Amino acid sequence: MNITHLEHTIIALIFQGLLWPFVGRWVAGSLVVAILLGREVAQHEYVGGGPNEVWYLYGLFNHWTLDSFLDVAAPAAACCFIALILPGGGLWKYVRARR
């Protein structure tokens, strides 16, 4: 794990917190992760020669490494974890019901 995974995770959690009151915790996390995924796909398109030189789904299927995968997976896992454990989330409701 390198510093970009941590940076993307912190940015995702900040924006999830900012968007949470307007769209809810799950949608906020999904929006942020979708933006990070789009960023990674665009970077892969540019590695292949740019968006005008490659086929439509080129960035989605080519040039993925563990580093680029973790740039999306780490924020996704963090956003899911926050949405589950905070009050009102699925895990929170489960623990409250067991008491």
Secondary structure, DSSP 8 states (H G I E B T S, - for coil): --HHHHHHHHHHHHHHHHHHHHH-HHHHHHHHHHHHHHHHHHHHHHHTT-TTTS-TTHHHHSS--HHHHHHHHHHHHHHHHHHHHSTTSHHHHHHHHH-
